[in-house]
């Protein structure tokens, strides 16, 4: 699943709009009992689709009284349909929402508390990766279960490094930057043939600028989600550092979308890209001689990367039979067996921490992404996540990429706008 754009959140649905949502018992099973059919919407249209389809088949085969009917659609179509579907009473029982939007959906009453998911016989909370639990919480309650999550890791082109005299990628971020500069081949007006050391997208992508800022001790939002730190001295210094690398060393053109970055790497015209596990299939198909490594620690000494992921939420105001069926499906998705299937087939790391590495051996890339490393969702569990990313962060980065001189003034005004969205 490629979650490159945080979708816009519309106004809240009323309780009456949601009262008819989802499913009800609609058939009988072999024992003459009613079968509860629940609906499941997601956006897994890419190379991870077969893994999702396999786990849904496994769940349906394991149940006598529950069936999941799944609909897979492109991300933009999902965003267009989800709220109108809830309003008309035809919304899904379960939906895979972008992790950073869970708090917003919860606050608007579109999804319900599922604290009882973590109870005996369903799912052991202690087995789940802690980084995946925080985005599913709102006001101290659980509103979603982990669906998929993966860290952005550093892909590198072995041939471009070797051509520049490097046997291996550097182990520090400063070393990576040096290699990016030395492998860049830039000429003004040669956009179709230039080689870029480290393409950095600014829209329709993972928010790559966030880990770049973190890597040099900067911050965007305080850990409690209440205070903007976008204009702190550390953040200004970090942004200026990367901006100068783009403008003066030409390691990346400005204005890239996530697909532009991926296309450059697939074409052998990028040395390093920070990307997620979903891209391994495409890069392999493009016959790029590449390796994957964790995003290294920067000057601040801390190693932190951006997380991309989604969470499974249950619609509000549905029949109890549908609710209980949905919880069983969420627990099944996060079971050991399902998470091994998911990881091996999709290259995503498992959501659980108790799966031995040997069980992922069939997919070496999955093992790499499952290795312990620090990752964070951005902007985190805040109500106006969409506004923060789409209306503040992205326009600010785009302006900075094209503005000479220090980014201090731009970040100061952006920080005020960000603070308004945090209140």
C-alpha positions as CSV (number, residue, x, y, z in Angstrom):
1,X,0.0,0.0,0.0
2,X,1.4,3.4,-0.9
3,X,0.1,6.1,1.3
4,X,1.8,9.0,-0.3
5,X,-0.8,11.7,0.4
6,X,-2.7,12.5,3.6
7,X,-6.3,12.7,2.5
8,X,-8.6,15.6,3.3
9,X,-11.0,15.1,6.2
10,X,-14.6,16.3,5.6
11,X,-17.1,17.4,8.2
12,X,-18.3,14.8,10.7
13,X,-21.2,12.5,10.0
14,X,-24.0,12.6,12.4
15,X,-25.2,9.6,14.4
16,X,-28.2,9.1,12.2
17,X,-26.0,9.1,9.1
18,X,-23.9,6.2,10.6
19,X,-26.8,4.2,12.1
20,X,-27.2,2.1,8.9
21,X,-23.5,1.6,8.2
22,X,-21.9,-1.7,7.6
23,X,-23.4,-5.2,7.7
24,X,-25.9,-7.4,9.2
25,X,-26.5,-11.2,9.3
26,X,-27.4,-12.1,5.7
27,X,-27.0,-15.8,5.1
28,X,-26.8,-19.2,6.8
29,X,-23.8,-21.4,7.2
30,X,-23.6,-25.2,7.1
31,X,-25.0,-25.5,10.6
32,X,-28.1,-23.5,9.8
33,X,-26.9,-20.5,11.7
34,X,-26.8,-17.0,10.3
35,X,-23.5,-15.9,8.8
36,X,-22.4,-12.3,9.6
37,X,-20.9,-10.6,6.5
38,X,-18.6,-7.7,7.2
39,X,-17.2,-5.4,4.5
40,X,-13.6,-4.3,4.3
41,X,-12.2,-1.4,2.3
42,X,-8.5,-0.8,1.7
43,X,-6.2,0.7,-0.9
44,X,-3.7,-2.2,-1.4
45,X,-3.6,-1.9,-5.2
46,X,0.2,-2.4,-5.5
47,X,2.5,-5.4,-5.0
48,X,1.1,-6.0,-1.5
49,X,-2.4,-6.8,-2.9
50,X,-1.8,-10.6,-3.1
51,X,-0.8,-10.7,0.5
52,X,-4.0,-9.0,1.6
53,X,-6.1,-11.2,-0.6
54,X,-4.4,-14.3,0.9
55,X,-5.1,-13.4,4.5
56,X,-8.7,-12.5,3.8
57,X,-9.1,-16.0,2.1
58,X,-7.4,-17.6,5.1
59,X,-9.8,-15.8,7.5
60,X,-12.9,-16.8,5.5
61,X,-11.7,-20.4,5.3
62,X,-11.2,-20.5,9.1
63,X,-14.7,-19.2,10.0
64,X,-18.1,-20.8,9.9
65,X,-20.2,-17.9,11.0
66,X,-18.3,-14.9,9.6
67,X,-17.4,-13.8,6.1
68,X,-15.3,-10.8,4.9
69,X,-16.2,-9.1,1.7
70,X,-13.3,-7.0,0.6
71,X,-13.1,-4.1,-1.8
72,X,-9.7,-2.8,-2.9
73,X,-9.6,0.6,-4.6
74,X,-7.0,3.3,-5.4
75,X,-6.2,5.7,-2.5
76,X,-7.8,8.7,-4.1
77,X,-11.0,6.8,-4.9
78,X,-11.1,5.6,-1.2
79,X,-10.8,9.2,-0.1
80,X,-13.6,10.3,-2.3
81,X,-15.9,7.5,-1.3
82,X,-15.5,6.8,2.4
83,X,-17.4,9.7,3.9
84,X,-20.3,9.7,1.3
85,X,-20.6,5.9,1.9
86,X,-20.9,6.4,5.6
87,X,-23.5,9.2,5.1
88,X,-25.6,6.9,2.8
89,X,-25.4,4.0,5.3
90,X,-23.3,1.9,2.9
91,X,-19.9,2.4,4.5
92,X,-17.6,-0.5,5.3
93,X,-17.6,-2.4,8.6
94,X,-13.8,-2.2,8.6
95,X,-11.6,0.3,6.8
96,X,-7.8,0.7,6.5
97,X,-7.2,4.3,7.4
98,X,-3.9,6.1,7.1
99,X,-2.5,5.8,10.6
100,X,-2.1,9.6,11.1
101,X,-5.8,10.2,10.5
102,X,-7.2,7.8,13.1
103,X,-7.5,10.5,15.8
104,X,-9.4,12.7,13.4
105,X,-11.9,10.0,12.5
106,X,-12.3,9.0,16.2
107,X,-12.9,12.6,17.3
108,X,-15.6,12.9,14.7
109,X,-17.4,9.8,15.8
110,X,-16.9,7.9,12.5
111,X,-15.1,5.0,14.2
112,X,-15.6,3.3,17.6
113,X,-13.5,2.4,20.6
114,X,-12.2,-1.1,20.5
115,X,-10.4,-1.4,23.8
116,X,-11.7,-5.0,24.1
117,X,-9.7,-6.1,21.1
118,X,-6.8,-6.6,23.5
119,X,-8.4,-9.2,25.7
120,X,-8.0,-12.9,26.3
121,X,-8.9,-14.9,23.3
122,X,-8.4,-12.1,20.9
123,X,-5.1,-10.2,20.7
124,X,-2.1,-9.8,23.1
125,X,-1.2,-6.2,23.2
126,X,2.2,-7.0,24.5
127,X,3.0,-8.8,21.3
128,X,2.4,-5.7,19.2
129,X,5.2,-3.4,18.1
130,X,4.9,-0.3,20.5
131,X,5.4,2.2,17.6
132,X,2.3,0.9,15.9
133,X,0.0,1.3,18.9
134,X,0.3,5.1,19.5
135,X,-1.4,6.2,16.3
136,X,-4.4,3.9,17.1
137,X,-5.1,5.8,20.4
138,X,-7.3,8.8,21.1
139,X,-8.2,10.2,24.5
140,X,-6.7,7.1,26.2
141,X,-8.7,4.6,24.2
142,X,-7.9,2.2,21.3
143,X,-9.7,3.1,18.1
144,X,-7.8,0.9,15.6
145,X,-5.6,-2.1,15.2
146,X,-2.3,-2.1,13.3
147,X,-2.8,-3.0,9.7
148,X,0.5,-2.4,8.0
149,X,3.5,-0.3,8.9
150,X,7.0,-0.1,7.6
151,X,10.1,2.2,8.1
152,X,11.5,4.1,5.2
153,X,14.9,2.7,4.6
154,X,17.8,3.9,2.5
155,X,18.0,2.2,-0.9
156,X,21.3,2.6,-2.7
157,X,22.5,2.0,-6.3
158,X,25.6,-0.2,-6.1
159,X,26.7,0.5,-9.6
160,X,26.6,4.3,-9.2
161,X,28.6,4.0,-5.9
162,X,31.2,1.7,-7.5
163,X,31.5,4.0,-10.5
164,X,32.4,6.8,-8.1
165,X,35.0,4.6,-6.3
166,X,32.9,3.5,-3.3
167,X,32.8,-0.1,-2.4
168,X,30.0,0.3,0.1
169,X,27.6,2.9,1.3
170,X,28.8,5.0,4.2
171,X,27.6,4.1,7.7
172,X,26.9,7.7,8.8
173,X,24.5,10.2,7.3
174,X,27.3,12.7,6.8
175,X,29.1,10.0,4.8
176,X,26.0,9.3,2.8
177,X,25.8,13.0,2.0
178,X,29.4,13.0,0.8
179,X,28.7,10.0,-1.5
180,X,25.5,11.7,-2.8
181,X,27.5,14.8,-3.7
182,X,30.2,12.8,-5.5
183,X,27.8,10.7,-7.5
184,X,25.7,13.6,-8.6
185,X,26.1,14.4,-12.3
186,X,24.3,17.7,-12.9
187,X,24.2,20.1,-15.9
188,X,21.7,23.0,-16.1
189,X,18.8,22.1,-18.4
190,X,19.7,18.4,-18.6
191,X,16.8,17.2,-16.5
192,X,16.3,14.1,-18.6
193,X,19.9,12.9,-18.1
194,X,21.1,14.2,-14.8
195,X,22.0,11.8,-12.1
196,X,21.1,12.8,-8.6
197,X,22.8,11.7,-5.4
198,X,19.8,11.9,-3.1
199,X,16.4,12.9,-4.7
200,X,14.1,14.4,-2.0
201,X,10.3,14.5,-2.9
202,X,8.2,17.3,-1.4
203,X,4.6,16.1,-2.2
204,X,2.6,13.0,-3.0
205,X,5.1,11.1,-1.0
206,X,6.2,10.0,2.4
207,X,7.1,13.2,4.2
208,X,10.8,12.7,3.7
209,X,11.7,16.1,5.0
210,X,10.6,15.0,8.5
211,X,13.4,12.5,9.1
212,X,15.9,14.9,7.4
213,X,15.0,17.5,10.0
214,X,15.1,14.9,12.8
215,X,18.5,13.7,11.7
216,X,20.1,17.0,12.6
217,X,18.4,17.5,15.9
218,X,15.4,19.5,14.6
219,X,11.8,18.9,15.4
220,X,8.4,19.8,13.9
221,X,5.8,19.0,16.5
222,X,6.5,18.4,20.2
223,X,6.2,14.9,21.5
224,X,2.9,15.7,23.2
225,X,1.5,17.0,20.0
226,X,0.7,20.5,21.4
227,X,3.6,22.8,20.4
228,X,5.1,23.7,17.0
229,X,8.9,23.5,16.9
230,X,9.1,24.3,13.2
231,X,11.0,27.5,13.8
232,X,13.4,26.3,16.5
233,X,17.1,27.1,15.9
234,X,17.8,23.3,15.4
235,X,15.0,23.0,12.8
236,X,16.1,26.1,10.9
237,X,19.7,24.8,10.8
238,X,18.6,21.4,9.6
239,X,16.3,22.8,6.9
240,X,19.1,25.1,5.7
241,X,21.6,22.2,5.6
242,X,19.4,20.1,3.3
243,X,18.2,23.1,1.2
244,X,21.8,24.1,0.5
245,X,22.6,20.5,-0.6
246,X,19.7,20.8,-3.1
247,X,20.4,24.3,-4.4
248,X,24.2,24.3,-4.4
249,X,25.2,20.6,-4.7
250,X,22.2,19.6,-6.8
251,X,21.7,16.3,-5.0
252,X,18.0,16.6,-5.8
253,X,15.8,18.7,-8.1
254,X,13.0,20.7,-6.5
255,X,9.3,19.8,-6.9
256,X,9.6,16.0,-7.0
257,X,6.6,13.8,-6.3
258,X,7.2,10.4,-4.7
259,X,6.7,8.7,-8.1
260,X,9.3,11.0,-9.6
261,X,11.8,9.9,-7.0
262,X,11.0,6.2,-7.6
263,X,11.3,6.7,-11.3
264,X,14.7,8.2,-11.0
265,X,15.9,5.3,-8.9
266,X,14.3,2.7,-11.3
267,X,16.1,4.4,-14.2
268,X,19.5,4.2,-12.5
269,X,19.6,8.0,-12.1
270,X,19.6,8.2,-8.3
271,X,22.2,7.0,-5.9
272,X,20.2,7.0,-2.7
273,X,16.4,7.2,-2.0
274,X,14.5,7.0,1.3
275,X,11.6,4.7,0.5
276,X,9.4,2.0,1.9
277,X,9.1,-1.8,1.5
278,X,6.4,-1.5,-1.2
279,X,9.1,-0.4,-3.7
280,X,11.2,-3.5,-3.6
281,X,9.2,-5.3,-6.2
282,X,9.3,-2.3,-8.6
283,X,13.1,-1.8,-8.2
284,X,13.7,-5.5,-8.6
285,X,11.6,-5.5,-11.8
286,X,13.5,-2.6,-13.1
287,X,16.7,-4.6,-12.7
288,X,18.4,-2.0,-10.5
289,X,21.4,-3.5,-8.7
290,X,20.5,-2.1,-5.3
291,X,20.9,-2.6,-1.6
292,X,18.9,-1.6,1.5
293,X,20.1,-0.3,4.8
294,X,18.6,1.6,7.8
295,X,18.5,5.4,7.5
296,X,21.7,6.2,9.5
297,X,22.1,8.5,12.4
298,X,22.8,12.1,11.6
299,X,24.8,14.8,13.3
300,X,22.5,14.8,16.4
301,X,23.6,11.3,17.1
302,X,20.0,9.9,17.0
303,X,18.8,7.4,14.4
304,X,15.1,8.0,13.4
305,X,13.2,7.3,10.2
306,X,9.7,8.0,9.0
307,X,7.0,5.3,9.3
308,X,4.4,4.7,6.7
309,X,1.4,2.7,7.7
310,X,-2.3,2.2,8.1
311,X,-4.6,1.0,10.8
312,X,-7.8,-1.0,10.8
313,X,-10.8,0.8,12.3
314,X,-14.4,-0.4,12.9
315,X,-17.3,1.8,11.9
316,X,-19.5,3.4,14.6
317,X,-23.1,2.4,15.3
318,X,-23.1,-1.1,13.7
319,X,-24.9,-4.2,15.0
320,X,-23.1,-6.0,17.9
321,X,-22.8,-9.1,15.8
322,X,-20.9,-7.1,13.1
323,X,-18.7,-5.5,15.7
324,X,-17.7,-8.8,17.3
325,X,-17.0,-10.3,13.8
326,X,-14.9,-7.3,13.0
327,X,-12.8,-7.7,16.2
328,X,-12.2,-11.3,15.3
329,X,-10.9,-10.3,11.9
330,X,-8.6,-7.6,13.3
331,X,-7.2,-10.2,15.7
332,X,-6.7,-12.7,12.9
333,X,-4.9,-10.1,10.8
334,X,-2.5,-9.6,13.6
335,X,-2.0,-13.2,14.5
336,X,1.4,-14.8,14.2
337,X,0.4,-16.9,11.2
338,X,-1.1,-14.0,9.3
339,X,1.8,-11.7,10.0
340,X,4.3,-14.2,8.7
341,X,2.2,-14.5,5.5
342,X,1.9,-10.7,5.3
343,X,5.6,-10.1,5.7
344,X,6.9,-12.8,3.4
345,X,4.5,-11.8,0.6
346,X,4.6,-8.0,0.9
347,X,8.1,-7.3,2.2
348,X,6.6,-5.2,5.1
349,X,7.8,-6.1,8.6
350,X,5.4,-7.9,10.8
351,X,3.2,-6.0,13.2
352,X,4.3,-8.3,16.0
353,X,7.6,-8.5,17.9
354,X,7.5,-12.2,18.7
355,X,8.1,-13.6,15.2
356,X,11.5,-15.2,14.9
357,X,13.6,-13.9,12.0
358,X,13.9,-17.4,10.6
359,X,10.2,-17.4,9.8
360,X,10.8,-14.5,7.4
361,X,13.7,-16.1,5.7
362,X,11.7,-16.7,2.5
363,X,11.9,-12.9,1.9
364,X,15.3,-11.5,2.8
365,X,14.0,-7.9,2.2
366,X,11.3,-8.4,4.7
367,X,13.9,-9.5,7.2
368,X,15.8,-6.2,6.6
369,X,12.7,-4.1,7.1
370,X,11.8,-6.1,10.2
371,X,15.2,-5.3,11.9
372,X,15.0,-3.2,14.9
373,X,15.2,0.5,14.2
374,X,13.6,3.7,15.4
375,X,10.6,5.0,13.4
376,X,7.9,7.6,13.9
377,X,4.7,8.5,12.2
378,X,4.3,12.1,11.2
379,X,2.6,14.3,12.3
380,X,1.4,11.8,14.9
381,X,-1.9,11.4,16.7
382,X,-3.2,15.0,16.2
383,X,-6.7,16.0,15.2
384,X,-5.7,18.2,12.2
385,X,-3.1,15.8,10.7
386,X,-4.4,16.5,7.2
387,X,-4.2,20.3,7.5
388,X,-0.7,20.1,9.1
389,X,0.7,18.0,6.2
390,X,-1.2,19.4,3.2
391,X,-1.7,23.0,4.2
392,X,1.4,23.8,6.2
393,X,4.2,21.3,5.9
394,X,4.1,20.6,2.1
395,X,3.7,24.2,1.0
396,X,6.4,25.3,3.4
397,X,8.9,22.8,2.1
398,X,8.1,23.6,-1.5
399,X,8.6,27.3,-0.9
400,X,11.9,26.7,0.9
401,X,13.3,24.6,-1.9
402,X,12.9,27.5,-4.3
403,X,13.9,30.4,-2.0
404,X,17.6,31.4,-1.7
405,X,19.1,32.3,1.7
406,X,18.1,31.1,5.1
407,X,14.7,29.4,5.7
408,X,14.3,31.2,9.0
409,X,11.6,33.7,8.0
410,X,9.6,31.1,6.1
411,X,9.7,28.7,9.0
412,X,8.6,31.4,11.4
413,X,5.4,32.1,9.6
414,X,4.8,28.4,9.0
415,X,5.3,27.7,12.7
416,X,2.5,30.1,13.6
417,X,0.2,28.4,11.1
418,X,1.2,25.0,12.5
419,X,0.5,26.1,16.1
420,X,-3.0,27.2,15.1
421,X,-3.7,23.7,13.8
422,X,-2.4,22.2,17.1
423,X,-4.8,24.1,19.3
